[in-house]
Amino acid sequence: MFAHTPLRLRYAAWLLATALFLMLGSCAEPPSQLERIQEEGVLRVITRNSPSTYFQDRNGPAGFEYELAKRFADHLGVKLKIETADSIEQAFDRLGRPGGPHLAAAGLIASDERGQRVRFTLPYLDVATQVVYRKGQRRPTRPEDLVGKRIMVLEGSHHAAELEALQAELPGLNFQRSDAVEVVDLLRMVDEGQIDATLVQSNELAMNQLYFTNIRTAFDLEGGNSVAWALPQGEDDSLLQATNAFLAKAQENGTLQRLRERYYGHVDFLGYVGAYAFARHLQERLPRYERTFRETAKKYGIDWRLLAAIGYQESHWQPEATSKTGVRGLMMLTQRTAKAMGVTNRLDPKQSIQGGGKYFVKVHEALPDSIEEPDRTWFALAAYNVGAGHLEDARRLAKAEGLNPDKWLDVKQMLPRLSQKQWYSKTRYGYARGGEPVHFVANIRRYYDILTWVTQPQMEGTRLARSDLHLPGITEADLDDNLPPL
């Protein structure tokens, strides 16, 4: 009977049957969470606003957690939508709401207690809990020394839970919790003497310690901690499986190692006196030359803060600086380089900055095409310091060792070998003080990080003021005497 039905009606019947089948199929197997994210085209992530997680600068969003989450969104083929929480507790609360974020990437410690509320991914960063106190006070060396101290930690933080556990053994231990502060606020309170101590993660202390010259590490609590992403509770494991697969691959292919090195691998190169001096010079010297840095950087298509960081590393923004080897000026140009860059007076700060910017771009462009950003910038800085020939020798050594000659993380391990006869005797360009470019790059990256942080749109016009830095017993002469040699 159906065979005699007109084609138009048969086609309509087929469409109806197909629609019913699809409807029944969809009812039986609704799309997974991962499929819904891909259909919507958006991954919603909640985080915190801090140097170690997420912040906005003039070039857009940045931060360890942001970069990792952005790579995951790109891996899924969707856009990343960032939300910020005012507190850790708020991040957990929003995570469980209908239509809320799909995951939290906020520097969260994975713990059994928190595992009752959320599901954690594979860890991607190992950190220690560090007790911080104020310089000049008696240093605590064990948990018992915290009894009677004024202590504050973040509300809902893992550190609050750690202190609660200590209270069971030390009934005299008391502390406050607050959801009105962030890690930076707690460190400032210790720095200014408002509280005696706080607990922070080692990575967050490393990112912030430079801003607070009175804080010191007392001791680490026993046991390590792991940072992971958090997902809402539920039976749908599709997104959890996808995140774990992504993080495992990121660990295997070196993505996590490169991110850790980028954000945390260069944070310990500035000492106490160096931190104070940079804060002072940021306030007093940079304003004299900032306009020239900006104009030169715009002309050559580079970030003015990177150019300023190079200038600080070279001369501490001193236009008449001269080294024992004859390099001179704010950007410390050799006579040969200055002539090649059209600089007639190396002691003229404007000419020096323009010549330094032009030379850096030339070095950057001359690198092999196989070196990609951000490594390309770090290689260019190293070549700016030690010369392209020595850098190429280090790249060859890296390749011979089975390392990647296009990755700064690998090549910086080889550069110090250029000062060892057993290695430099095998190179084309011979001996070089190979450790210097490693420190040169690390310092510039740290200066650049600070300049990036303090020139965020929401912090425009602020500087690290000398009046905010309390250094009892340290004189102007002490600071000047302890500046790194030119």
Beta strands, then each sheet from edge to edge (+ up, - down):
strand 1: 42-47
strand 2: 55-57
strand 3: 60-62
strand 4: 79-84
strand 5: 103-109
strand 6: 118-120
strand 7: 125-127
strand 8: 129-134
strand 9: 152-154
strand 10: 176-178
strand 11: 197-201
strand 12: 215-220
strand 13: 225-232
sheet 1: 4+ 1+ 5+ 13- 6+
sheet 2: 4+ 1+ 5+ 13- 7+
sheet 3: 2+ 3-
sheet 4: 11+ 8- 12+
sheet 5: 9+ 10+
end
